[in-house]
Amino acid sequence: MRNGAKVALVGGVFAVMVAGAGYGAYYFVDGVAGDSSASDEAPKRTGPPTADEVSAVTKAFFTAWEKGDPTAAADATDNANAAGPALTGYRDDAHITGVRITPGTARGATVPYTVKATVAYKGAKKSLSYASELKVVRGLTTGKALVYWAPSVLHPDLKKGDSLVTGTAAAPDVEAVDRDGTVLTKEKYPSLGTVLDQLRKKYGATAGGTPGVELAVRHANEEAADTSLLTLTKGKPGKLRTTLSAGVQAAAEKAVKEYDESSVVAVKPSTGEVLAVANHREDAFNAAFQGQLAPGSTMKIITAAMLIDNGVATAAGPAPCPDTAVWESQTFRNIKGMPANEGATLANSFQRSCNTAFIKLIDEKPLTDESLTREAEDRFGLGRDNWATGIASFDGIVPPSAGPDRAANAIGQGQVQMSPLNMASVTATAMTGAFRQPYLVAKSLDDREFATADGLKPNTVAQLRQMMRNTATIGTGAPAMAGLGGDIGAKTGSAEVDGQAKSNSWFAGYRGDMAAAAMTQEGGHGGDAAGPIVAAVLRTSG
């Protein structure tokens, strides 16, 4: 080689390093050292990494990882500053040794692989195995093929800022049981994974258990409970009774699996007890309790209550449904295909989910920009950030709004945000007239205070139940609620979201002493996805 260039064999591919150059000066050549086609200064390579480059850099990365050499492994990535500490923590904080990595068949620049290792801590040992994948990219400044660094490269459960730790568990494990004593496990009820983790963090120390030794994900969010990955030494779990019903939970788990990005909550209206909480999502986020999305026309339950409570309308009174309604220069329309009905009553416009009828009515006196907020907070217990369910939850937001947002809020768009838990509670309040804050564990466990609200007047309740019954039997909710007997009610909703091809599907309903609400992101109309989920859960109500 001329000019003092050096040759090294990296993963079976010859690499040339220009003399005097620093990190990043390597380039890969297909020939052997001294190939006359090689120039003195290789141009920076561009384009997607080749198969040979992918193979070479992943081999170098895996080899260094297996040897417990975080510096060398990090140098094979595109972000050594982040990868180095993470790989060091993998070895020193997670106490993972004997790493053996088996790559699978590459799909372009994506390489799947399995990891087998041993976790050893103070005399306790246990085997660890899992699968993950990485991507190979080309360095922007060097042109080198490099492993794209993401925490999931180390373990698929790691997100930004998370780390792996092995040691005495942060809290004793809990044996959570349902209202009848049935044991609830993550294996049988996957949706309860994050819920059980939170219950363990909050109540493990008071439930009578002793901590074991485990490998866990410590999340960047300090409020989040550790996620246990592997138990080295079992502790003694404490017993924790919840309000959940194993039968309802099983139905909820099965129902959400039919629709991606779906969440559902069921509550007992007479008490506020949460009977089921289930999610089917790509991430582990408990959207059922903590989601913050526009609820679409399910919000009309609260809007209708506001209209009745303020003397603006009655279920049997007029609520014309024109094709369009203009509010402060913004035009609102109904769902495509809905015929206008200038002679409609509020009950008819509610059961058909006519947007324009509600928008035209919110201009009536004595309504103001704050009227919907007052109804949501004072009657339905929303938006005060004071719910104490036992785990992290969102209380809903219905802010005072002027301009077009005042109209949009009335139909569940604009600035209104809700979770399925919130809308299940709204449905329960509409059904019984009393706001009973939902809860997952008894307040006697930690003497927390439940949120309170005034609830609804009997006359308002009677009219809401009539309108929701019509919706469930002859309105937009009828297809989903078909076959359900007894005292039933429902409200459909679809919420448009910028950037989404389809609207979010919402549905709220009740049957007997059960109220439920579901949401499916990009699920379409309320009865398309969320409706069947709620109906499946309500079928368990005796």
RAWO-V8560 format. One record per helix or strand of 2 or more residues. SS is the DSSP state (helix for helix, strand for strand). FROM is the first residue (numbers start at 0). TO is the last residue. If there is no record, write none. Layout:
ss | from | to
SS | FROM | TO
SS | FROM | TO
This chain:
ss | from | to
helix | 1 | 3
strand | 5 | 9
strand | 12 | 16
strand | 25 | 27
helix | 50 | 65
helix | 69 | 74
helix | 79 | 91
strand | 95 | 102
strand | 109 | 120
strand | 123 | 137
strand | 144 | 146
helix | 150 | 152
strand | 162 | 167
strand | 173 | 176
helix | 189 | 205
strand | 212 | 217
strand | 226 | 232
strand | 237 | 240
helix | 245 | 255
strand | 261 | 266
strand | 272 | 279
helix | 286 | 289
helix | 295 | 308
strand | 323 | 326
strand | 329 | 332
helix | 345 | 351
helix | 354 | 360
helix | 370 | 378
helix | 403 | 409
strand | 416 | 417
helix | 419 | 431
helix | 442 | 444
helix | 457 | 472
helix | 477 | 480
strand | 487 | 494
strand | 503 | 510
strand | 513 | 519
helix | 529 | 537
